[in-house]
């Protein structure tokens, strides 16, 4: 590695010391030793010469390193959780396929032997090109609408994907049972802290909803500002398919409307007007079926309520839920 400057060490969302985390989770005493290992790994498996390592960001058992190379800036991402290695390889294959369909994703760079994910030692690593852009801004109606458009396009592509589920036995999987049963199950087990009137209102809405089967398919499942890069009004990349799974299409769309503004810290709801802009963009590509349309507001309310904490509610998730109940 041409430059020996230590990379900046950061935590993505956890409130831990980055240096301690690098040592305890990833086995590196400092940033320089981690940067050297990244450079050696990229040289051995990808034939890439690393000139500099700018920063290393950690989250759970994952680490990301931004590196400078003669071919431009690249992003190396590795995991130290062996149980996740098969899923990571499947996600890399899925992302490569979506890139081939013309979707704006961060496609993996194949290693020398053609693999999209390599496993040197007790880690699994993938490599991507750094895509310039800013995280989606929900204060920009054009970006919000473009996000809705792109989610509909992404769902259409994933419906035809030859890899229908990257890891059906994983904890990311959603049981294939009726949506009404899922919502009522959540009310019965996770909503004790909510006012009885709110629980009863959601229960009544579910009871009155149509019982027709709702379409399920492979979905991104984490479509929100933290994973959407924009340049102006154009979305240039959808990132992080690691939560991809089978679910009801309307659940992903409505949940995305609720969480669209969330990034890494201090998650909060977006205004109802933003949700409407997002839905309008989505339906400009794929109209919701009558049954899905009947479920939209129910899922928005349900997903909003899942973020109402016991006790203090500084992000005002409860107020957002009440605004949903009082609509119209």
N, C-alpha and C positions, 0 to 999 in steps of 0.2 A: 504494500500500500504506500503510495507516494507521500501522502501527508500523515504525520503522526499525531495531529491534534486530537485530543479526546473528544468523542461525540457528546453532544448534550443528551442527558438521560432524563426521561420523563415517564410519568404514569399517565395512562389514557384517562382513567376515571377513578381509580382507587386512591385513597388518602394514605399512601405508604411512601416511605423513603425510596427513591428510585435506585440509589446505589445499593442499599440493602437488598432490595428485590432482585436486582441483577445478580447478586451473589447467591441468595438463598434459592431462587427459582431456576436460574439459568446457569449457575456455576462459574460466573466470571467475577474476578476480584475488582475489576474496574472497567470503565468504558473502553479504554485502549485495547485491553485484551479481547473484549467482545468484538471490537471493530476488526482486529487482526483475524479472528476466527471467521468472521463474515467474509472478509476479503479472501482468505485461503479457500473457503468453501465455494465461493463463486468462481474462483480461478479453476479449482479442480473439477467442478461439475458443470459449469456453464462456459468455461473458457473466457471469463470476463475479468479484465484488470480493473481493480478498484483504486481510484486515485484519492478518494476521501470518503469518510463516513461522517455524515453531518449530525445525525441524531438517532437515538434508539428509544422507541416508545414501547412500554410494556402494558399488557392487559391480561389478567388471569395467567394462563400458561402460554400466552403468545407474546412474541416480541417482533417489532418491525424496525428495520434499519434503512434509512435513506442514504444512498451511496452515490458518489459521482464517478462516472466511468467515461472512457473515450466515446462511448455510444450514447451518452446522455445520462440523466439521473434515473436510477433504478430503485426499486423498493424490494428488499428481501424480507420475507415474513416466515418465521419459524415457530413451531410448537414443541413443547417438551412434555406433552400429555399423550402417551402412546395409544390410549384408547381412542383418540380422535384421528389418528393417522389415516385409517381407511376413509373416513369421511372427508378429510382434507384432499385426498387424492381424487375422490369423486366430485368434490366441488370444483377443483381445478379443471377436470374434464368437462363439467357442465358449463363453466365460464368460457372455456375455449370454444365450445359449441355455440354459445350465445354470440360470441364475437363473430363467428362464421355466419350467423344469421343477420348481421348488420346492427346488432344492438350495442349501445354505448356502454361497454363494460371494460374493466381493467383485466385484459386477457393475460394468462400466464405466459412467460417466456420459456420455451422448451429448453431443457438441459441438453448437453452434448449427445446424450444417448436417446433423446426424444421424450424422456419423462417430463411431466409437468410438475411433479412433486417428488423430491428426492429425500432419502432418509439416511443422511450420514451420521452414524452413531445412534444416539438415543433422541434424535430430533427429526422433524419433518419440515422441509423448507421448500418454499416456492418463490419465484421471482417475477416481478411485474415492472412495467415501465411507469414512471411517475407521470401522472396526468395533471397538467396545470388547470386550476380552477378554484372557485370558492364554494364553500358549502351553501346549499340552498337557503335562500332568505325568504321566509314566509311573509315578509312585508312587501314583497314584490309579486303582485298578482300574476304577472306573465310567467314568472318562474313556477308559481304554485300550479297554474293551469298546465304548464308544460310537464310538471311532475305527474299530474293526473293522466295526461296523454301517454306519457312513457310507461306508467304502470300498466295501463290497458294493453299497450303493445307488448310489454314484457310478459304479461299473463298469456296473451295469444301465442307468443313464441313458446313459452314453457308448456302450454297445453299440447304441443306437438313434439316435445323433447323426447329423444330416444332413451333418456335416462330418467325414468319417472319418479324415482326417489333415491337420493344419494345415500341414505342410511336409514332404512325403515325401522331398525331396532333401536335407534338412538333416543336419547331423552328429548330431542327436538320434535319427535313425531307427535302428531295429534291424533287421538283415537277417532276412528271412522264411525262416529255415532251422530245422531241428529243434533242440529245446532241447539234446538230447544233444550235437549237433555244436558248439553254442555253448560248453557247459561244457568239453568236451574241447579245443576250440580255445583257451580261456582257460588250461587246464592246460598246454598245449604252449607257450604264448607268454609267460605272465605269472606263472607260479608256481614259477620256478626256486628262489626263496629259501625255499620251504616244505619241511619235512621230507619225505623220500621216502615214508615210511609214510602221511603225511596225503594226499599226492597219490594214492598207490595206493588208499587207502580211498575217496576221492571217485570215482576212475575206476571202481572196482568197483561202487559204488552206481549210477553212471550206466549201466554195462553191464547191470545187473540190472533197471533201471527199464523200465516198459512203453513200447513204441515208438509207441503210438497218438498221432495228432495231438492237440496241445493247443490250446485256443481262443486266438485272437489277436483283439485289438480295440484301439481307441483308449483310452488310459489316462492318468491324471494323471502318473504315473511319478516323483513326488517327494513322496510322501505320508508325512510325518513331523512331529515336534513343531514344527519351525521354521515349518511351513506350516499349522498347525491351531490355531485360536483357540477357547478354551472359556470359558464362564461357568458355574461350578459343574460339573455333570455333562453339560451341554449343549454340543455343538459348534456354534458360531455362524458359523464361516467356515472354508472350505478356501481357502488362498491359493496364488498363484504356479503357474499352469498352464504356465509357459514351457518345461517339459520334456515336455509332453504328446506322446505318440507311440504308434504301434502296437507292441504286444508281447504276450507270453503273459500271460493274466490271473493265473495262479498265480505268475509271476515278480514281478509288482507286489505281490501280496498277501504273499508270503513275504519279499520285500525290505523291504517296509514294516514287517513284524514285526521284522526285524533292525535297521532304522535308526530305529525309531519314536522313540527318545529323543534323536536328534541335533538340535542347533540350529545355531549358527554356528561354534563353536570346540570343539576338544577332543572330537571325535566318539568315542563309545564304545558298546559293545553294551549291550543291555538283558538282564535275566535271562530264563532260559528260561520262568519263570512268567509274565512279561509277554507274551512271544510267544504263550503258550497262551491268555491272556486275550484278546488281540487276535484270534487265530484263532477263538475261541469266538464273539466278537461278529460276525465276518465270516460264519461259517457259520450264525448264527442267521437271516441273511437269504438267503444263497445257499450251499448245501452244495457243497463241492468234489466234483467227479466222482471216481470211483475212480482214474482215471489222474492227475488233479491231486493227489489225496491222496497217491498214491504218490510224486509228485515234491516234495511240500512240504518234507520234511526235507532232501532233496538240495539244493533251491534255498536253503534257509536256511543250510546248511553252505557252499555255494558262495559266497553273498553275504557271509557272515561272513569267509571266507578271503580275499576280494578286499580286505579292509581290514587284513589282517595285514601290517605293514611289514617290510622287511628290517631286521635288527638289532633295536634296542630296541623294545619294544611296551608303552609306558606305559599304554595304554587296555585292554590285556589282550584284544585281539581273538583272539589265538592260544588263550588259555585258554577263551574262549567257544566257539571252534570245537571244541576238544577235548571240551567239555561236550556239544556236539551229537553228536559221534562216540560218546561213552560213554553216551548216553541209552539206557535200557532194557538 
